[in-house]
Amino acid sequence: MNDSTLIAAEQSNLDVHRRFAVAPMMELSDRHFRYLARLLSRHSLLYTEMLTSKAIIHGDREYLLGTNDVDHPVVLQIGGSDPAEMAEAAFIGQSWGYDEVNINVGCPSDRVQSGRFGACLMAEPQTVADCVRAMQNAVSIPVSVKCRLGIDRDDSYEALEQFVRQVADAGCSVFIVHARKAWLDGLSPKENRTIPPLRYPYVYRLKEALPELHITINGGIETWDDVQTHLRYVDGVMSGRKAYYTPGFLGRADQTVFSDLPDPLHDISDAAALAVVARQYAQYVQSWVDKGIRATALTRHIIALYHDMPGARLWRRHLSENATRCSDVPQLVEDALQHVIKLPGAQSA
Ligand SMILES: Cc1cc2nc3c(=O)[nH]c(=O)nc-3n(C[C@H](O)[C@H](O)[C@H](O)COP(=O)(O)O)c2cc1C
């Protein structure tokens, strides 16, 4: 197989998983959250938090890039705009076992703008294209781009299509579009995730205009009905906040979106099934606590496990109040579970 056939094969394999992806989220989608996410969904495509190309090249790689075996398929998101650096970072990512590398063209923070990457690159399609070309020459895994609809007043559909065409011509065939523009001046990153209105039709139209590209839609997805609706128009759906803050939602991904895959159906969204996940995750946390890592750095990811379910407040409170001093995580989780599940043999009230 030559390189381009290899890339095509990798791509079509990942395309199945791209139907539902969990978004890159700084300070949230670390390796520990991805471990939890994988317990909830075997097939969803997972993303890392954004890492800058400089950090990947010069930083502590085990800390930044270390993954768990169960992570796969997992995409490393890279922030940067220097093609040579981006290529080097992509190569390092591939050698650490990532299944794909993704360029961040969506983050609007000041820090990112001063480094000339993230959403401000929507105005520089040639730079993004140069990065794609250099990265794709350095790796055999796919290189994808996550972008916005546009920035500031430059937010016409035509400008979006022009951006995507130019980057696609450089060899990128996978785009994740956060379906709102970013205001680079005047809105915080958080406001930029809520204030500019969502415009899903732009993304549908993009897929219609460029059917050969794999297009994933992102932004404001709240229900599995939303997901199914989007999948009628585009190839994939990416969820960020809903997947993180309502893990029971993610627990339905395999049954809802991947039910045609050979593994047994997997629906972990009820309280008892989430308890199985909590117990497995507790064993995982314990293995890190035994290595000297604070339990709270990992238990924070299960605080929302029972979001909106009976007993959720007490579950959260038990974990928050007791995780700091905890050395026996399975016991901590077992005690917290008393608030949310009826244990076998327990007296009903
Ligand atoms: C806390 C947080 C951190 C984020 N960090 C990143 C990031 O590192 N890279 C990125 O491309 N997007 C980042 N995003 C944006 C998300 O990937 C996603 O595009 C956005 O939240 C919209 O999707 P949602 O409505 O499903 O949350 C972040 C979002 C949140 C909430």
The ligand as an SDF file (V2000), in Angstrom:
LIG
                    3D

 31 33  0  0  0  0  0  0  0  0999 V2000
  -14.1600   24.4730   28.8000 C   0  0  0  0  0  0  0  0  0  0  0  0
  -14.0650   24.4210   27.3000 C   0  0  0  0  0  0  0  0  0  0  0  0
  -12.8230   24.3330   26.7070 C   0  0  0  0  0  0  0  0  0  0  0  0
  -12.6960   24.2750   25.3090 C   0  0  0  0  0  0  0  0  0  0  0  0
  -11.4770   24.0740   24.7460 N   0  0  0  0  0  0  0  0  0  0  0  0
  -11.3740   23.8790   23.3970 C   0  0  0  0  0  0  0  0  0  0  0  0
  -10.1460   23.4760   22.7960 C   0  0  0  0  0  0  0  0  0  0  0  0
   -9.1340   23.2400   23.4620 O   0  0  0  0  0  0  0  0  0  0  0  0
  -10.1290   23.3530   21.4380 N   0  0  0  0  0  0  0  0  0  0  0  0
  -11.2420   23.5640   20.6580 C   0  0  0  0  0  0  0  0  0  0  0  0
  -11.1900   23.4290   19.4390 O   0  0  0  0  0  0  0  0  0  0  0  0
  -12.4190   23.9210   21.2200 N   0  0  0  0  0  0  0  0  0  0  0  0
  -12.5040   24.0460   22.5580 C   0  0  0  0  0  0  0  0  0  0  0  0
  -13.7080   24.3130   23.1220 N   0  0  0  0  0  0  0  0  0  0  0  0
  -14.8960   24.4410   22.2470 C   0  0  0  0  0  0  0  0  0  0  0  0
  -15.5810   23.0870   22.0990 C   0  0  0  0  0  0  0  0  0  0  0  0
  -14.7340   22.1400   21.4780 O   0  0  0  0  0  0  0  0  0  0  0  0
  -16.8690   23.2140   21.2860 C   0  0  0  0  0  0  0  0  0  0  0  0
  -16.5380   23.6790   19.9990 O   0  0  0  0  0  0  0  0  0  0  0  0
  -17.8490   24.2120   21.9120 C   0  0  0  0  0  0  0  0  0  0  0  0
  -17.9730   24.0000   23.3030 O   0  0  0  0  0  0  0  0  0  0  0  0
  -19.2440   24.0890   21.2660 C   0  0  0  0  0  0  0  0  0  0  0  0
  -19.7580   22.7810   21.4300 O   0  0  0  0  0  0  0  0  0  0  0  0
  -20.8620   22.4220   22.5610 P   0  0  0  0  0  0  0  0  0  0  0  0
  -21.9750   23.4120   22.4070 O   0  0  0  0  0  0  0  0  0  0  0  0
  -21.2750   21.0170   22.2460 O   0  0  0  0  0  0  0  0  0  0  0  0
  -20.1850   22.5570   23.8890 O   0  0  0  0  0  0  0  0  0  0  0  0
  -13.8440   24.3560   24.4960 C   0  0  0  0  0  0  0  0  0  0  0  0
  -15.1090   24.4500   25.1110 C   0  0  0  0  0  0  0  0  0  0  0  0
  -15.2120   24.4630   26.4980 C   0  0  0  0  0  0  0  0  0  0  0  0
  -16.5860   24.5190   27.1210 C   0  0  0  0  0  0  0  0  0  0  0  0
  1  2  1  0
  2  3  1  0
  2 30  2  0
  3  4  2  0
  4  5  1  0
  4 28  1  0
  5  6  2  0
  6  7  1  0
  6 13  1  0
  7  8  2  0
  7  9  1  0
  9 10  1  0
 10 11  2  0
 10 12  1  0
 12 13  2  0
 13 14  1  0
 14 15  1  0
 14 28  1  0
 15 16  1  0
 16 17  1  0
 16 18  1  0
 18 19  1  0
 18 20  1  0
 20 21  1  0
 20 22  1  0
 22 23  1  0
 23 24  1  0
 24 25  2  0
 24 26  1  0
 24 27  1  0
 28 29  2  0
 29 30  1  0
 30 31  1  0
M  END
$$$$
